[in-house]
Amino acid sequence: MRGAEFAELKAFVAVVDRTSFARAADHLGLSRSALSQVIRQLESRLGVRLLNRTTRSVSPTEAGRRLHERIAPMLRDMDQAVAEAVGANARAAGTLRINTLSMAAKKVIAPRLGRFAQAHPEVVLDIVIDDGLADIAGEGFDAGIRVGGRLQKDMVAVRLTPDIELLAVASPDYLARYGEPRTPDDLGNHACINWRFPGSGKVAGWEFIKRGKRAEYVGEGPLISNHQDIVVPAALQGLGILYAYNDDGIAEALRDGRLRRVLADWSPTVPGLYLYYSSRRYLRPALRALIDCLLDRDLGGDDHASPSQHPGVP
């Protein structure tokens, strides 16, 4: 196979994997017009259309799907073989794309940015804040950070934090006006501030547990949003009861009395924050360096914990 033919096939796989010419072009270091020309050359050489293109999406044709199924695993194996061959002597360098919850960005990543940049000046961190559940492999990310219970299958996972509490909270003013719920059944008499999952658009149910008894509730109220910067101020301003992860904003408001906790004996903990990446990808030196930094291993610290439900932790 000539070099140009190999480059065409690699470009085709990148487009299908990322379902986007723009993301594939960024990954390959090409302009979108140059990538489009490469794909046209491949289709012309093979005499078959491989991709269906619209202004908003790209997907493989049936011929393209069959070709992708055959060559994508081989190209990944070749990339991994090369990476493993040079990995022992490779330095942390290049762009590292991370998809993360806003809570994880504030709690885990932001406090360590300066230290990481000083230790690894050849690494560019490209951090995307996304409170949905991105397909990190398909969208070209090196890793994601999520709450452990929401990880995708076939992922290597590294625990970054202990388990996280779920808290039902409301302002003292709201509770003075409407009273305090004692059980989840009482929520029917209250206004609820709801969370909508980005991407799926589903409104999150509130899951409670007490001495083995489980209850789930989806309430009604004056506000639904997909971002902490909206739902937390809504609770502070007395719009209703909020059920959310115990992030820094909520913890601070509880300490200074601007919020009060309710249903504490019904509120469970959930698996903590995990960094995860595809088990099919070689662990790049830059990603290992970031993991070490987020776990404070670069300061001589220990792991917070070892994940039990996901194999292959480095």
Sequence and secondary structure as in RCSB ss.txt:
>XXXX:A:sequence
MRGAEFAELKAFVAVVDRTSFARAADHLGLSRSALSQVIRQLESRLGVRLLNRTTRSVSPTEAGRRLHERIAPML
RDMDQAVAEAVGANARAAGTLRINTLSMAAKKVIAPRLGRFAQAHPEVVLDIVIDDGLADIAGEGFDAGIRVGGR
LQKDMVAVRLTPDIELLAVASPDYLARYGEPRTPDDLGNHACINWRFPGSGKVAGWEFIKRGKRAEYVGEGPLIS
NHQDIVVPAALQGLGILYAYNDDGIAEALRDGRLRRVLADWSPTVPGLYLYYSSRRYLRPALRALIDCLLDRDLG
GDDHASPSQHPGVP
>XXXX:A:secstr
  HHHHHHHHHHHHHHHHT HHHHHHHHT  HHHHHHHHHHHHHHHTS  EEE SS EEE HHHHHHHHHHHHHH
HHHHHHHHHHHHTT  S EEEEEEE HHHIIIIIGGGHHHHHHH TTEEEEEEE SS   TTTTT SEEEEEGGG
  SSEEEEE S  EEEEEEE HHHHHHH   SSGGGGGGS EEEEB TTT  B  EEEEETTEEEEE    SEEE
S HHHHHHHHHTTS EEEEE  HHHHHHHHTTSSEEESGGG  EE  EEEEEETTS   HHHHHHHHHHTTGGGT
   S   SSS    
